[in-house]
Amino acid sequence: GRPHITTKTDYIAPQTKAEETLARLMGDVLSLSEPISMTDSFFAHGGDSIKLIRLVTMLHDEGFTAPISDLMLCTTLRDMARMLVSNSDGPLISQDSVTGTITPGAIQQRFLSWKLSQPGRIVQSVVLRASQPIVATFLQQALKALVVHHDMLRAIVNANDNGNGSIVIRPATDERLFAFEEMTLKEKDDVSQTIAETMLREGELVDLKHGPILRVVLLHAADSDRLLMVCHHIACDGVSWRIITEDLTTALTQLAKGQTVVLPAKTHAFGYWTDTIARYRDSYLLSQEKPYWQQVQGLMEGMDLTTTGSTQTRHLTATLEG
């Protein structure tokens, strides 16, 4: 159906706990000030797939779960609320730390197949400016909780696996699960230059074979503290940073209050997800779609895609494997 934004005359208030929770969290995610009707559309109000992931994460923290793929098809909040399942009614997800070899995702498999001479250089990085001073001891405790909670931050690549490479999750009890350094700048030092040089250096030090793949620098400058974080791309992307920084903020806040670090419950482990995708890839159901996608591939091969407003022409080549 067509996305709908409610007017004041047809407002329908939430009735159930699921509807009330969904409306409240949608307002937080989309920064809405007006009351949200059950006939409103998440996407018509500015929601997208990335914001929906954040909404699902927040719903999980409030005791509800729902498949993102199902929520994407909903045209109203009432429809979305019907998809929500109480965590107490749904399948239990293990909160134990994952260790050992896991199935790589398709993009990770392609990355490993390239056999790059310096595979550790493919990194993601962020620079965070703190609103208040960061205590180094608290930060290190928070980082320890973070890498124990998020198993993929302990990932390394075993290059000896028949020459193909495999992803291995290090035990949470291993030493040096992350690299940490604390720096203090003098007032005359160039902060921007120091950040650029430090990020470049830290990116070059990421050890994909032995670990750690997460490196953190606490930089004390005259105006404010900065947190420099570098992680290998095999475990982290743009969406991951939001989750990582939110959990890190939660841990730091709890430690500053003298509390024990308690992070949101784990969702399904990455290895569980890649195993599920692999089973679907080899399923009879998907095999029935293969002729269609082979036809699409034939139409797309060699097609020229010209970017509007640009003289650059890109040549697209697609290959259906398997």
Backbone torsions as a table, in degrees:
resi	resn	phi	psi	omega
1	GLY	NA	172.9	-178.1
2	ARG	-81.0	134.1	178.3
3	PRO	-56.8	145.2	-173.0
4	HIS	-130.2	135.6	171.7
5	ILE	-115.3	123.9	-173.4
6	THR	-70.9	142.8	167.8
7	THR	-95.0	167.8	-176.9
8	LYS	-62.4	-23.4	-175.3
9	THR	-79.8	-21.8	-177.7
10	ASP	-119.5	30.9	178.2
11	TYR	-69.8	131.1	176.4
12	ILE	-120.8	117.2	-175.1
13	ALA	-74.4	152.5	174.8
14	PRO	-61.8	143.5	-178.1
15	GLN	-113.2	-37.7	-175.8
16	THR	-102.5	168.0	177.7
17	LYS	-61.1	-39.8	179.6
18	ALA	-62.6	-43.0	179.8
19	GLU	-66.6	-42.3	179.4
20	GLU	-63.6	-43.0	179.8
21	THR	-65.7	-44.2	-179.5
22	LEU	-61.9	-45.8	-178.9
23	ALA	-63.5	-42.9	-179.0
24	ARG	-64.4	-45.5	-177.9
25	LEU	-71.2	-33.9	176.1
26	MET	-62.2	-40.9	177.3
27	GLY	-61.3	-38.5	179.1
28	ASP	-68.1	-45.6	-176.7
29	VAL	-65.0	-41.0	-175.8
30	LEU	-98.1	3.5	179.4
31	SER	54.2	50.0	-179.7
32	LEU	-96.1	138.5	179.4
33	SER	-103.5	-24.3	-178.8
34	GLU	-79.7	151.6	175.5
35	PRO	-57.8	143.0	-176.8
36	ILE	-104.2	126.0	-178.9
37	SER	-89.3	154.3	177.6
38	MET	-69.0	-12.3	176.7
39	THR	-94.2	-1.3	179.3
40	ASP	-73.8	158.4	177.5
41	SER	-108.3	130.4	176.7
42	PHE	-58.1	-41.3	-174.8
43	PHE	-78.1	-33.3	177.2
44	ALA	-67.1	-23.4	179.1
45	HIS	-88.7	7.5	177.7
46	GLY	107.8	4.4	178.6
47	GLY	-72.4	151.5	175.2
48	ASP	-143.2	-175.5	-174.9
49	SER	-63.8	-36.4	179.9
50	ILE	-68.4	-44.1	178.6
51	LYS	-67.2	-30.0	177.9
52	LEU	-67.8	-36.8	176.0
53	ILE	-60.7	-43.3	178.2
54	ARG	-63.3	-41.1	179.7
55	LEU	-62.3	-43.5	-179.9
56	VAL	-63.7	-39.0	177.3
57	THR	-61.9	-43.8	179.9
58	MET	-67.8	-36.9	176.9
59	LEU	-63.1	-39.2	179.2
60	HIS	-61.2	-40.9	179.1
61	ASP	-65.2	-24.3	-179.5
62	GLU	-93.7	1.5	175.4
63	GLY	101.1	16.0	-179.8
64	PHE	-126.6	147.0	174.4
65	THR	-130.3	156.4	176.3
66	ALA	-167.4	141.5	176.9
67	PRO	-66.1	130.5	179.1
68	ILE	-59.1	-37.7	-178.7
69	SER	-60.7	-36.0	178.2
70	ASP	-72.6	-40.6	-179.3
71	LEU	-65.5	-31.2	179.2
72	MET	-61.9	-24.7	-176.7
73	LEU	-90.0	-7.6	-176.2
74	CYS	-80.8	137.1	-179.6
75	THR	-98.1	-17.1	179.0
76	THR	-134.6	162.8	177.0
77	LEU	-65.8	-31.4	177.9
78	ARG	-62.4	-41.5	176.6
79	ASP	-62.8	-41.9	-179.9
80	MET	-64.3	-40.2	-178.9
81	ALA	-63.6	-33.1	178.9
82	ARG	-66.9	-22.9	-179.8
83	MET	-81.5	-16.6	-174.9
84	LEU	-73.7	136.9	177.5
85	VAL	-121.7	133.9	177.1
86	SER	-63.7	137.4	179.8
87	ASN	-57.2	-30.3	-179.7
88	SER	-71.0	-20.3	179.7
89	ASP	-97.4	-17.0	-175.2
90	GLY	-90.3	-179.2	179.8
91	PRO	-67.0	141.8	178.4
92	LEU	-76.1	133.9	178.5
93	ILE	-106.3	127.6	-178.2
94	SER	-60.2	135.6	177.4
95	GLN	-101.2	6.5	-179.9
96	ASP	-74.0	154.5	175.9
97	SER	-70.6	139.5	177.7
98	VAL	-92.0	136.9	175.6
99	THR	-136.9	160.6	175.5
100	GLY	95.3	-172.7	-176.6
101	THR	-75.8	136.1	176.9
102	ILE	-123.3	162.4	177.7
103	THR	-75.2	123.9	178.0
104	PRO	-69.9	152.3	170.8
105	GLY	-73.0	170.2	-175.7
106	ALA	-60.2	-42.7	-178.9
107	ILE	-69.6	-37.5	176.7
108	GLN	-64.4	-40.0	177.1
109	GLN	-60.1	-42.7	179.2
110	ARG	-64.0	-42.3	178.2
111	PHE	-59.5	-45.8	-179.6
112	LEU	-65.2	-32.8	-178.5
113	SER	-70.3	-19.0	-179.4
114	TRP	-70.5	-25.0	-179.9
115	LYS	51.0	53.3	-179.9
116	LEU	-63.6	149.8	179.8
117	SER	-70.0	-29.5	178.2
118	GLN	-133.0	68.9	-175.8
119	PRO	-64.8	-20.3	-179.6
120	GLY	-71.0	-9.3	-176.1
121	ARG	-82.3	-7.2	-178.6
122	ILE	-86.2	90.4	-171.6
123	VAL	-124.5	162.6	171.0
124	GLN	-116.8	147.7	-179.0
125	SER	-145.3	152.6	175.3
126	VAL	-139.3	152.9	173.4
127	VAL	-123.7	122.0	-179.1
128	LEU	-111.6	133.8	176.9
129	ARG	-101.0	121.3	-174.7
130	ALA	-79.6	141.6	178.1
131	SER	-81.2	-14.4	176.9
132	GLN	-149.4	160.5	-177.1
133	PRO	-56.8	142.8	179.1
134	ILE	-102.9	128.7	177.8
135	VAL	-83.6	122.1	-173.5
136	ALA	-59.0	-41.4	-178.6
137	THR	-64.9	-39.4	176.5
138	PHE	-64.5	-41.3	-178.7
139	LEU	-62.0	-43.4	-180.0
140	GLN	-66.0	-37.5	175.9
141	GLN	-65.2	-40.6	179.7
142	ALA	-66.1	-40.0	178.8
143	LEU	-65.4	-38.2	177.6
144	LYS	-62.1	-44.4	177.8
145	ALA	-62.9	-35.4	-178.2
146	LEU	-65.9	-47.8	-176.6
147	VAL	-74.3	-23.3	173.7
148	VAL	-73.8	-39.7	-177.5
149	HIS	-72.5	-44.0	-178.0
150	HIS	-99.8	96.9	-172.1
151	ASP	-57.3	-36.9	-175.9
152	MET	-66.0	-18.5	176.2
153	LEU	-71.2	-10.4	176.0
154	ARG	-103.5	13.5	-176.2
155	ALA	-74.5	146.1	169.9
156	ILE	-137.4	171.1	178.1
157	VAL	-113.3	124.7	175.4
158	ASN	-88.3	99.8	-175.7
159	ALA	-73.7	-9.6	-177.3
160	ASN	-90.8	5.6	-178.7
161	ASP	-78.2	82.0	-179.4
162	ASN	54.7	25.2	178.3
163	GLY	78.7	-2.4	-176.4
164	ASN	-94.6	-28.0	-177.1
165	GLY	88.3	141.1	176.8
166	SER	-143.6	156.8	-179.6
167	ILE	-92.6	128.9	-179.0
168	VAL	-124.8	133.2	176.6
169	ILE	-94.8	120.1	179.2
170	ARG	-70.9	148.3	176.5
171	PRO	-60.3	147.4	179.8
172	ALA	-67.8	-13.1	179.7
173	THR	-89.5	-5.7	179.7
174	ASP	-63.4	155.6	175.4
175	GLU	-82.0	158.2	175.6
176	ARG	49.0	62.4	177.7
177	LEU	-78.8	-14.0	174.7
178	PHE	-150.6	157.3	176.7
179	ALA	-100.1	136.7	-178.2
180	PHE	-134.8	138.6	176.7
181	GLU	-142.7	145.1	177.7
182	GLU	-119.2	129.9	-178.3
183	MET	-128.4	144.4	175.5
184	THR	-124.8	123.3	-178.8
185	LEU	-93.0	149.5	171.8
186	LYS	-81.5	159.9	-174.7
187	GLU	-60.5	-29.9	-177.8
188	LYS	-82.9	-10.6	-177.3
189	ASP	-69.0	147.2	177.8
190	ASP	-83.3	109.1	-175.4
191	VAL	-64.8	-46.8	-177.4
192	SER	-61.3	-43.9	179.8
193	GLN	-65.2	-41.8	179.2
194	THR	-62.5	-42.2	178.6
195	ILE	-61.8	-47.2	-178.8
196	ALA	-61.0	-45.6	-179.1
197	GLU	-66.9	-39.4	-179.4
198	THR	-67.6	-42.9	179.6
199	MET	-63.3	-40.0	178.3
200	LEU	-63.4	-44.2	-179.7
201	ARG	-64.6	-45.5	-178.6
202	GLU	-64.3	-37.3	177.7
203	GLY	-62.6	-34.9	179.5
204	GLU	-75.2	-18.3	-176.9
205	LEU	-94.3	-6.3	178.0
206	VAL	-59.5	126.6	-175.8
207	ASP	-107.9	96.6	-176.4
208	LEU	-72.8	-25.0	-176.2
209	LYS	-82.2	-41.0	-175.8
210	HIS	-113.9	-21.2	-174.5
211	GLY	88.1	166.1	-2.7
212	PRO	-80.9	158.9	176.9
213	ILE	-101.8	-3.5	175.9
214	LEU	-112.5	124.5	179.8
215	ARG	-126.5	134.3	-174.8
216	VAL	-132.2	136.1	176.4
217	VAL	-125.1	125.7	173.3
218	LEU	-95.4	115.5	-174.8
219	LEU	-110.2	115.3	177.1
220	HIS	-92.7	113.3	176.4
221	ALA	-112.0	169.8	-175.6
222	ALA	-64.2	-36.7	-176.2
223	ASP	-85.8	-36.6	-179.6
224	SER	-171.3	166.5	175.2
225	ASP	-81.6	148.6	173.2
226	ARG	-123.2	147.4	175.5
227	LEU	-116.5	117.0	-179.0
228	LEU	-104.4	122.5	-176.6
229	MET	-128.5	131.4	179.1
230	VAL	-128.1	132.7	179.3
231	CYS	-141.6	146.6	179.4
232	HIS	-67.6	144.0	-174.9
233	HIS	-67.8	-16.7	-179.9
234	ILE	-67.2	-18.8	-178.0
235	ALA	-120.4	-7.1	-170.5
236	CYS	-145.8	139.1	173.6
237	ASP	-136.7	-169.6	-176.2
238	GLY	-61.0	-38.0	178.5
239	VAL	-70.9	-37.4	-178.9
240	SER	-58.8	-39.0	-176.6
241	TRP	-60.0	-37.2	179.4
242	ARG	-62.9	-44.2	179.7
243	ILE	-65.8	-43.9	-178.4
244	ILE	-63.0	-46.3	-177.7
245	THR	-69.5	-34.0	176.8
246	GLU	-65.3	-44.4	179.6
247	ASP	-67.1	-37.1	178.2
248	LEU	-65.2	-41.5	177.3
249	THR	-63.0	-42.0	177.7
250	THR	-59.3	-47.3	-178.6
251	ALA	-63.6	-44.3	179.8
252	LEU	-63.0	-40.8	179.5
253	THR	-63.8	-43.5	179.7
254	GLN	-64.2	-42.9	-179.9
255	LEU	-65.6	-39.0	179.1
256	ALA	-63.9	-26.4	178.3
257	LYS	-91.0	3.6	-179.5
258	GLY	78.2	18.5	-177.9
259	GLN	-97.3	160.9	172.8
260	THR	-75.8	142.2	179.9
261	VAL	-70.4	122.6	175.7
262	VAL	-130.6	107.7	-179.2
263	LEU	-93.7	161.8	179.6
264	PRO	-55.7	150.9	-179.4
265	ALA	-57.3	146.2	178.8
266	LYS	-67.5	146.2	167.5
267	THR	-93.3	-172.6	-178.4
268	HIS	-58.4	139.8	-179.8
269	ALA	-64.7	152.0	-178.6
270	PHE	-58.1	-40.7	179.3
271	GLY	-62.9	-34.9	176.4
272	TYR	-63.5	-42.1	-179.5
273	TRP	-65.4	-45.7	-179.3
274	THR	-67.2	-34.0	175.0
275	ASP	-64.1	-40.4	179.4
276	THR	-65.1	-43.1	178.2
277	ILE	-63.1	-40.8	179.8
278	ALA	-62.6	-40.7	178.0
279	ARG	-64.9	-40.2	178.4
280	TYR	-66.6	-38.5	178.9
281	ARG	-58.5	-37.6	-177.3
282	ASP	-95.0	9.3	-175.1
283	SER	-79.7	157.8	176.2
284	TYR	-63.9	-39.6	-178.7
285	LEU	-55.9	-47.1	-178.6
286	LEU	-71.6	-31.0	-179.8
287	SER	-62.2	-26.4	179.4
288	GLN	-71.4	-19.2	179.1
289	GLU	-88.2	-13.5	-172.4
290	LYS	-57.5	-43.4	178.7
291	PRO	-57.9	-38.5	179.4
292	TYR	-62.7	-47.7	-176.9
293	TRP	-70.6	-27.4	174.2
294	GLN	-67.3	-35.4	176.7
295	GLN	-66.8	-43.4	177.2
296	VAL	-61.0	-41.9	179.1
297	GLN	-59.9	-42.5	179.5
298	GLY	-61.7	-36.5	179.4
299	LEU	-72.4	-30.3	-174.3
300	MET	-87.8	-25.2	-176.2
301	GLU	-60.0	128.5	177.9
302	GLY	79.7	0.9	-178.5
303	MET	-69.1	137.1	176.9
304	ASP	-91.1	128.2	175.6
305	LEU	-113.1	113.7	-179.6
306	THR	-103.3	125.2	179.4
307	THR	-72.1	128.4	179.9
308	THR	-59.2	131.8	178.2
309	GLY	81.2	10.3	-178.8
310	SER	-137.5	151.3	178.8
311	THR	-89.0	-3.3	-176.8
312	GLN	-78.1	131.7	176.7
313	THR	-111.6	129.2	-179.6
314	ARG	-108.4	133.7	179.1
315	HIS	-97.4	124.1	-175.8
316	LEU	-100.9	128.3	174.0
317	THR	-126.9	123.6	-179.7
318	ALA	-119.7	141.4	179.4
319	THR	-131.4	126.0	177.6
320	LEU	-94.2	115.5	-176.6
321	GLU	-97.0	160.4	174.9
322	GLY	90.0	NA	NA
